[in-house]
Amino acid sequence: MHLISFPLDEQKCNFSIQSYGFSTRDVVYRWSSNETEKSVRFPDGFSMSQFTMEGYRIFEKNSSYETGDYSGVIIELHLKRRFLYYIIQMYLPAVMVVMLSWVSFWVDSDSVPARVALGITTVLAMTTLMFGVQSALPKVPYMKAVDLFLAFSFVCVFAALVEFAAVNYYVTNAQKIILQKKRERRKVLREKCKRNPKFQTIGQLVLGMHTDEEDMAALGMSPGDLGGSAPASTYSGSPDTSPHNEDQTAEQLLQEDAGPANYEKEIKLLMKKVSANAIDYHSRTVFPVCFAVFNIVYWFYYLYLDKH
């Protein structure tokens, strides 16, 4: 039997009746009729658990050996495997595991334990399914149709896990870059406030709600000064009394912070390039489409092209 298309295969099995003790000089086998239906009859309700009878044909054959010629008759049975059992036991579980791995694309990228657990669980489930199937199938030196399907399903599940690794890598690096840019921007604002003590409170407003003890120390302020201008005794720098700074207003300082160099815009631009949400969003489409295309090609080939 050739199992390269298993379990979507069709087999031709020969049943031979031949004499090896009496040559054609003694015994000659002939079918009672040249019509197959009259020569071979099957009982009513005849069926097999794993195959359906697609047809059969009869013919006669003479074999030549050193001791003489020997007569024989052969019936060739055309059998088609019933694959509903394999659909339920192999294909559907594999499809369900692959679809389960796609759930991680809708889980927030910050939920690392949940996505890692889901990815590893689906990989282990797919591995268990593959080993279970192989243990129940005949050992052959080539890849069967079911092996190809399970192998591609395993690749899809493993790729979903690798996708999260890529997402987590980009998110981690993006957060580091964002934090670095934010610190650099806040440092620039603190330096501006230190050069002119009159704008310390305004500088604190520009820095936002992230002011901590380190920031206040850099601004020359104490926690009790959050509601107003810092006392002059806390300022250790030399004020810049140039006309430009004398005329500078709080509105100008805020507008400068909101200009093109604003770190928030840089962060948004950076996040557009390495957005984990964008990777997950595209994965929600790419993975199902690839799996659907594979299934279309797979079933079309083994159910139609392979038979012709």
Secondary structure in CASP SS format (residue, H / E / C, confidence):
PFRMAT SS
TARGET T0000
AUTHOR 0000-0000-0000
METHOD secondary structure of the structure
MODEL  1
M C 1.00
H C 1.00
L C 1.00
I C 1.00
S C 1.00
F C 1.00
P C 1.00
L C 1.00
D C 1.00
E E 1.00
Q E 1.00
K E 1.00
C E 1.00
N E 1.00
F E 1.00
S E 1.00
I E 1.00
Q E 1.00
S C 1.00
Y C 1.00
G C 1.00
F C 1.00
S C 1.00
T C 1.00
R C 1.00
D C 1.00
V C 1.00
V C 1.00
Y C 1.00
R C 1.00
W C 1.00
S C 1.00
S C 1.00
N C 1.00
E C 1.00
T H 1.00
E H 1.00
K H 1.00
S H 1.00
V C 1.00
R C 1.00
F C 1.00
P C 1.00
D C 1.00
G C 1.00
F C 1.00
S C 1.00
M C 1.00
S C 1.00
Q C 1.00
F E 1.00
T E 1.00
M E 1.00
E E 1.00
G E 1.00
Y E 1.00
R E 1.00
I E 1.00
F E 1.00
E E 1.00
K E 1.00
N E 1.00
S E 1.00
S E 1.00
Y E 1.00
E C 1.00
T C 1.00
G E 1.00
D E 1.00
Y E 1.00
S E 1.00
G E 1.00
V E 1.00
I E 1.00
I E 1.00
E E 1.00
L E 1.00
H E 1.00
L E 1.00
K E 1.00
R E 1.00
R C 1.00
F C 1.00
L H 1.00
Y H 1.00
Y H 1.00
I H 1.00
I H 1.00
Q H 1.00
M H 1.00
Y H 1.00
L H 1.00
P H 1.00
A H 1.00
V H 1.00
M H 1.00
V H 1.00
V H 1.00
M H 1.00
L H 1.00
S H 1.00
W H 1.00
V H 1.00
S H 1.00
F H 1.00
W H 1.00
V C 1.00
D C 1.00
S C 1.00
D C 1.00
S C 1.00
V H 1.00
P H 1.00
A H 1.00
R H 1.00
V H 1.00
A H 1.00
L H 1.00
G H 1.00
I H 1.00
T H 1.00
T H 1.00
V H 1.00
L H 1.00
A H 1.00
M H 1.00
T H 1.00
T H 1.00
L H 1.00
M H 1.00
F H 1.00
G H 1.00
V H 1.00
Q H 1.00
S H 1.00
A H 1.00
L C 1.00
P C 1.00
K C 1.00
V C 1.00
P C 1.00
Y C 1.00
M C 1.00
K C 1.00
A H 1.00
V H 1.00
D H 1.00
L H 1.00
F H 1.00
L H 1.00
A H 1.00
F H 1.00
S H 1.00
F H 1.00
V H 1.00
C H 1.00
V H 1.00
F H 1.00
A H 1.00
A H 1.00
L H 1.00
V H 1.00
E H 1.00
F H 1.00
A H 1.00
A H 1.00
V H 1.00
N H 1.00
Y H 1.00
Y H 1.00
V H 1.00
T H 1.00
N H 1.00
A H 1.00
Q H 1.00
K H 1.00
I H 1.00
I H 1.00
L H 1.00
Q H 1.00
K H 1.00
K H 1.00
R H 1.00
E H 1.00
R H 1.00
R H 1.00
K H 1.00
V H 1.00
L H 1.00
R H 1.00
E H 1.00
K H 1.00
C H 1.00
K H 1.00
R H 1.00
N C 1.00
P H 1.00
K H 1.00
F H 1.00
Q H 1.00
T H 1.00
I H 1.00
G H 1.00
Q H 1.00
L H 1.00
V H 1.00
L H 1.00
G H 1.00
M H 1.00
H H 1.00
T C 1.00
D C 1.00
E H 1.00
E H 1.00
D H 1.00
M H 1.00
A H 1.00
A H 1.00
L H 1.00
G C 1.00
M C 1.00
S C 1.00
P H 1.00
G H 1.00
D H 1.00
L C 1.00
G C 1.00
G C 1.00
S C 1.00
A C 1.00
P C 1.00
A H 1.00
S H 1.00
T H 1.00
Y C 1.00
S C 1.00
G C 1.00
S C 1.00
P C 1.00
D C 1.00
T C 1.00
S C 1.00
P H 1.00
H H 1.00
N H 1.00
E H 1.00
D H 1.00
Q C 1.00
T C 1.00
A H 1.00
E H 1.00
Q H 1.00
L H 1.00
L H 1.00
Q H 1.00
E H 1.00
D H 1.00
A C 1.00
G C 1.00
P C 1.00
A C 1.00
N C 1.00
Y H 1.00
E H 1.00
K H 1.00
E H 1.00
I H 1.00
K H 1.00
L H 1.00
L H 1.00
M H 1.00
K H 1.00
K H 1.00
V C 1.00
S C 1.00
A H 1.00
N H 1.00
A H 1.00
I H 1.00
D H 1.00
Y H 1.00
H H 1.00
S H 1.00
R H 1.00
T H 1.00
V H 1.00
F H 1.00
P H 1.00
V H 1.00
C H 1.00
F H 1.00
A H 1.00
V H 1.00
F H 1.00
N H 1.00
I H 1.00
V H 1.00
Y H 1.00
W H 1.00
F H 1.00
Y H 1.00
Y H 1.00
L H 1.00
Y C 1.00
L H 1.00
D H 1.00
K H 1.00
H C 1.00
END
